[in-house]
């Protein structure tokens, strides 16, 4: 996936990567697809100029639906041209939402787009569809398509390659990829197969387990040959939050042993930090019920048995 994609972009003069996934602005985590975009840009930096633009950080107003008003299709009319030459040096940018909202920043996308040989959209899938930021963006670019299909003017993106990288957990990444490639063809871009690929952690649409979500970043790293920033700390945080003392909560969910006196066990385990952590897990996460192996740990500590544990098969 990645290798063929990168090889295709080598030698291009200028490439635009548009990332569309997001996290809470107060979190220092970058989405996996965004990290992938930056990593590929770095790999290409000695041969190709790659600009990475994070769409969630831009002020882009919603599409106004001018393509289907009662007055007809008024999307991309010449009257809607953005007249600021510093924002629209080619004169191609025609969008009423840019006229009606002076703080709109779609011009940053279009200006870079028309300077590029290729554009790649990095898309995360949410509930079987491209995420909201992507959909927001592609709707606002509708005037590119409307210019040729309805207004019968020249194709302004015929010399630009377009593709997408679609990332998801368990549902419809391939469907999203194929639909968006069709969208780019409708818009008038060249759409080489090498410029698009999708990655999905599992094909089991019903796998919503926390274990799968915690494993997905590692699987993504392996598939994409990259190191996600902060992954060790983030995964550890996830394990602490959802699994408590992870070594034991990942065992089969069978807890036949009831701890009837927490006070007794804390007295006999005093000074054994490892066994006390197990007891904490049993009491706080499992409501006082222990698995066979957890009970073995507690009993061994009570007896003072310090021999090595048997390896779990």
C-alpha positions as CSV (number, residue, x, y, z in Angstrom):
1,X,0.0,0.0,0.0
2,X,2.3,2.7,1.2
3,X,5.3,1.8,-0.9
4,X,3.4,1.9,-4.2
5,X,1.7,5.2,-3.1
6,X,5.0,6.8,-2.3
7,X,6.7,5.6,-5.5
8,X,4.0,7.2,-7.6
9,X,4.5,10.5,-5.9
10,X,8.3,10.6,-6.3
11,X,9.2,13.1,-9.0
12,X,6.1,15.2,-8.7
13,X,6.9,18.8,-8.3
14,X,4.3,19.7,-5.7
15,X,1.8,17.6,-3.7
16,X,-1.0,18.6,-1.4
17,X,-2.0,16.3,1.5
18,X,-5.4,17.3,3.0
19,X,-6.0,15.6,6.4
20,X,-9.5,15.5,7.7
21,X,-9.6,13.5,10.9
22,X,-9.6,15.3,14.3
23,X,-9.1,15.0,18.0
24,X,-10.2,17.3,20.8
25,X,-8.2,20.5,20.5
26,X,-7.0,20.2,24.1
27,X,-5.4,16.8,23.4
28,X,-1.9,16.6,22.0
29,X,-2.7,13.4,20.1
30,X,-2.6,13.5,16.3
31,X,-5.0,11.2,14.4
32,X,-3.4,8.1,12.9
33,X,-4.2,9.3,9.3
34,X,-2.7,12.7,10.0
35,X,0.5,11.2,11.4
36,X,0.7,9.0,8.3
37,X,0.4,12.1,6.1
38,X,3.3,13.9,7.9
39,X,5.4,10.7,7.8
40,X,5.0,10.2,4.1
41,X,5.7,13.9,3.5
42,X,9.0,13.6,5.4
43,X,9.9,10.5,3.3
44,X,9.4,12.5,0.1
45,X,10.9,15.8,1.3
46,X,14.2,15.5,-0.7
47,X,12.4,14.8,-4.0
48,X,9.0,16.4,-3.8
49,X,7.5,19.5,-2.1
50,X,4.6,18.2,0.0
51,X,2.3,20.5,1.9
52,X,0.2,18.9,4.7
53,X,-2.9,20.9,5.5
54,X,-5.1,19.9,8.5
55,X,-8.6,20.8,7.5
56,X,-10.1,20.7,11.0
57,X,-7.8,23.6,11.9
58,X,-9.3,25.8,9.2
59,X,-12.5,28.0,9.3
60,X,-14.5,26.5,6.5
61,X,-18.2,27.4,6.4
62,X,-20.8,24.8,5.3
63,X,-21.9,24.5,1.7
64,X,-24.9,26.7,1.1
65,X,-26.6,24.2,-1.3
66,X,-26.6,26.6,-4.3
67,X,-26.4,23.7,-6.6
68,X,-30.1,23.0,-6.2
69,X,-32.0,26.2,-5.3
70,X,-35.4,27.0,-6.6
71,X,-33.7,29.5,-8.9
72,X,-31.8,26.6,-10.4
73,X,-28.1,25.6,-10.1
74,X,-26.2,28.8,-9.2
75,X,-23.0,27.1,-7.9
76,X,-19.8,28.4,-9.3
77,X,-21.2,31.2,-11.4
78,X,-18.7,33.9,-12.5
79,X,-20.4,36.3,-10.2
80,X,-19.3,34.1,-7.2
81,X,-15.6,34.5,-8.0
82,X,-13.5,35.5,-4.9
83,X,-12.1,38.8,-5.9
84,X,-9.1,39.0,-3.6
85,X,-6.1,38.2,-5.9
86,X,-3.9,37.2,-2.9
87,X,-6.4,34.5,-2.0
88,X,-7.5,33.6,-5.6
89,X,-4.5,34.3,-7.9
90,X,-5.8,32.0,-10.6
91,X,-9.3,33.4,-10.6
92,X,-10.7,29.9,-10.4
93,X,-12.2,30.1,-6.9
94,X,-15.9,30.6,-7.3
95,X,-18.0,29.9,-4.2
96,X,-20.9,32.0,-2.8
97,X,-20.0,30.8,0.7
98,X,-16.6,32.5,0.4
99,X,-18.3,35.7,-0.7
100,X,-20.9,35.6,2.1
101,X,-18.5,34.7,4.9
102,X,-15.4,37.0,4.9
103,X,-13.6,34.8,7.5
104,X,-14.0,31.7,5.3
105,X,-10.7,29.9,4.7
106,X,-11.5,27.5,1.8
107,X,-9.3,29.7,-0.3
108,X,-6.3,28.3,1.5
109,X,-7.2,24.9,0.1
110,X,-8.0,26.0,-3.4
111,X,-5.0,28.2,-3.7
112,X,-2.6,25.3,-2.9
113,X,-4.7,22.9,-4.9
114,X,-4.2,24.8,-8.1
115,X,-0.5,25.0,-7.5
116,X,-0.2,21.2,-7.1
117,X,0.4,18.3,-9.4
118,X,-1.5,15.9,-7.1
119,X,-3.8,16.1,-4.1
120,X,-4.5,13.4,-1.6
121,X,-7.3,13.4,0.9
122,X,-6.6,11.5,4.2
123,X,-10.0,10.3,5.5
124,X,-11.1,8.5,8.6
125,X,-14.3,6.5,8.5
126,X,-17.0,7.1,11.0
127,X,-20.2,5.0,11.0
128,X,-19.4,3.7,7.5
129,X,-19.0,7.1,6.0
130,X,-16.2,9.6,5.4
131,X,-15.9,11.8,8.5
132,X,-17.7,15.1,8.8
133,X,-14.8,17.3,8.1
134,X,-14.1,15.6,4.8
135,X,-17.7,15.7,3.7
136,X,-17.8,19.4,4.7
137,X,-14.7,20.1,2.5
138,X,-15.7,18.1,-0.6
139,X,-19.2,19.7,-0.6
140,X,-17.6,23.1,-0.6
141,X,-15.4,22.2,-3.6
142,X,-18.5,21.3,-5.7
143,X,-18.0,24.4,-7.8
144,X,-15.0,22.6,-9.5
145,X,-17.3,19.9,-10.8
146,X,-20.2,22.3,-11.6
147,X,-18.0,24.5,-13.7
148,X,-17.8,21.8,-16.4
149,X,-20.9,19.7,-16.0
150,X,-23.5,22.4,-15.7
151,X,-21.8,25.7,-16.7
152,X,-20.0,23.9,-19.6
153,X,-16.7,25.7,-19.1
154,X,-13.2,24.3,-19.2
155,X,-12.0,21.7,-16.7
156,X,-9.6,23.4,-14.3
157,X,-8.3,20.2,-12.6
158,X,-7.6,18.0,-15.7
159,X,-3.9,18.1,-15.1
160,X,-4.1,17.3,-11.3
161,X,-4.0,13.8,-9.9
162,X,-6.3,13.0,-7.0
163,X,-6.6,10.1,-4.6
164,X,-7.5,9.3,-1.0
165,X,-6.1,7.3,1.9
166,X,-9.0,5.9,3.9
167,X,-8.5,4.6,7.5
168,X,-11.1,2.8,9.6
169,X,-11.7,0.3,12.4
170,X,-14.2,-2.3,11.2
171,X,-16.6,-1.1,8.5
172,X,-16.8,0.1,4.9
173,X,-13.4,1.6,4.3
174,X,-13.2,0.1,0.8
175,X,-16.7,1.4,0.0
176,X,-15.8,4.9,1.1
177,X,-12.6,4.7,-1.0
178,X,-14.5,3.6,-4.2
179,X,-17.2,6.3,-3.8
180,X,-14.7,9.1,-3.3
181,X,-12.6,8.0,-6.3
182,X,-15.8,8.3,-8.3
183,X,-16.3,11.8,-6.8
184,X,-12.9,12.9,-8.0
185,X,-13.6,11.6,-11.5
186,X,-16.8,13.6,-11.6
187,X,-14.9,16.6,-10.5
188,X,-12.5,16.2,-13.5
189,X,-9.3,15.1,-11.7
190,X,-7.1,12.3,-13.0
191,X,-7.6,9.4,-10.6
192,X,-4.7,6.9,-10.8
193,X,-5.2,3.7,-8.7
194,X,-1.7,4.1,-7.2
195,X,-2.8,7.2,-5.4
196,X,-5.5,5.6,-3.2
197,X,-5.6,2.9,-0.7
198,X,-7.5,1.9,2.4
199,X,-6.7,0.2,5.8
200,X,-9.1,-1.3,8.2
201,X,-8.2,-3.1,11.4
202,X,-10.7,-5.9,11.1
203,X,-13.5,-7.1,8.8
204,X,-15.6,-8.1,11.7
205,X,-18.2,-5.3,11.8
206,X,-19.4,-6.5,15.2
207,X,-16.0,-6.3,16.9
208,X,-16.4,-3.3,19.1
209,X,-14.2,-4.7,21.9
210,X,-11.9,-2.4,23.8
211,X,-9.1,-4.8,23.1
212,X,-9.5,-4.3,19.4
213,X,-9.4,-0.6,19.7
214,X,-6.3,-0.7,21.8
215,X,-4.6,-3.1,19.4
216,X,-5.5,-1.2,16.3
217,X,-2.7,1.5,16.6
218,X,0.0,-1.2,16.8
219,X,-1.5,-3.0,13.8
220,X,-1.6,0.4,11.9
221,X,2.1,1.0,12.7
222,X,3.0,-2.4,11.3
223,X,0.9,-2.0,8.2
224,X,2.1,1.5,7.4
225,X,5.8,1.2,8.5
226,X,5.7,4.1,10.9
227,X,6.0,4.9,14.5
228,X,3.0,6.7,16.0
229,X,3.9,9.6,18.3
230,X,3.0,9.0,21.9
231,X,1.7,5.5,21.3
232,X,3.4,3.9,24.3
233,X,2.0,6.4,26.7
234,X,-1.5,6.5,25.1
235,X,-1.9,2.7,25.0
236,X,-0.7,2.4,28.6
237,X,-3.3,5.1,29.6
238,X,-6.0,3.1,27.8
239,X,-5.0,-0.1,29.5
240,X,-5.1,1.6,32.9
241,X,-8.5,3.1,32.2
242,X,-10.3,0.2,30.7
243,X,-8.6,-2.9,32.0
244,X,-7.1,-1.9,35.4
245,X,-4.4,-4.3,36.2
246,X,-4.2,-5.5,32.7
247,X,-2.4,-8.8,33.1
248,X,-5.3,-10.4,34.9
249,X,-8.3,-8.6,33.4
250,X,-7.3,-9.9,30.0
251,X,-7.9,-13.4,31.2
252,X,-11.2,-15.2,30.6
253,X,-14.1,-13.6,32.4
254,X,-14.5,-16.3,35.0
255,X,-14.1,-15.2,38.6
256,X,-15.3,-18.0,40.9
257,X,-13.5,-17.0,44.1
258,X,-15.2,-14.5,46.3
259,X,-12.9,-12.4,48.6
260,X,-15.1,-12.0,51.7
261,X,-12.7,-10.1,53.9
262,X,-10.6,-7.4,52.2
263,X,-9.2,-6.3,55.6
264,X,-7.8,-9.8,56.2
265,X,-6.1,-10.0,52.8
266,X,-4.6,-6.6,53.1
267,X,-3.1,-7.6,56.5
268,X,-1.5,-10.8,55.2
269,X,-0.3,-9.2,51.9
270,X,1.3,-6.2,53.6
271,X,4.6,-5.5,52.0
272,X,3.9,-7.5,48.8
273,X,3.2,-4.7,46.3
274,X,2.5,-7.1,43.4
275,X,-0.1,-9.1,45.3
276,X,-1.7,-5.9,46.6
277,X,-2.1,-4.7,43.1
278,X,-3.9,-7.9,42.2
279,X,-6.1,-7.5,45.3
280,X,-6.9,-3.9,44.2
281,X,-8.0,-5.2,40.8
282,X,-10.2,-7.9,42.4
283,X,-11.9,-5.5,44.8
284,X,-12.2,-2.4,42.7
285,X,-12.7,-3.8,39.2
286,X,-14.3,-7.2,39.8
287,X,-16.4,-6.4,42.8
288,X,-14.5,-8.8,45.0
289,X,-14.4,-11.9,42.7
290,X,-11.1,-13.3,41.6
291,X,-10.0,-15.6,38.7
292,X,-8.2,-18.8,39.4
293,X,-4.9,-17.3,38.6
294,X,-5.5,-14.2,40.7
295,X,-6.5,-16.4,43.6
296,X,-3.2,-18.4,43.1
297,X,-1.2,-15.2,43.4
298,X,-3.0,-14.2,46.6
299,X,-2.6,-17.7,48.2
300,X,1.1,-17.9,47.3
301,X,1.7,-14.5,48.8
302,X,-0.2,-15.5,51.9
303,X,1.9,-18.7,52.2
304,X,5.1,-16.8,51.6
305,X,5.8,-18.9,48.5
306,X,8.4,-17.0,46.3
307,X,9.0,-19.7,43.8
308,X,8.6,-18.7,40.1
309,X,5.1,-18.7,38.6
310,X,4.3,-21.4,36.1
311,X,4.1,-20.0,32.5
312,X,0.5,-19.5,31.4
313,X,-0.3,-21.6,28.4
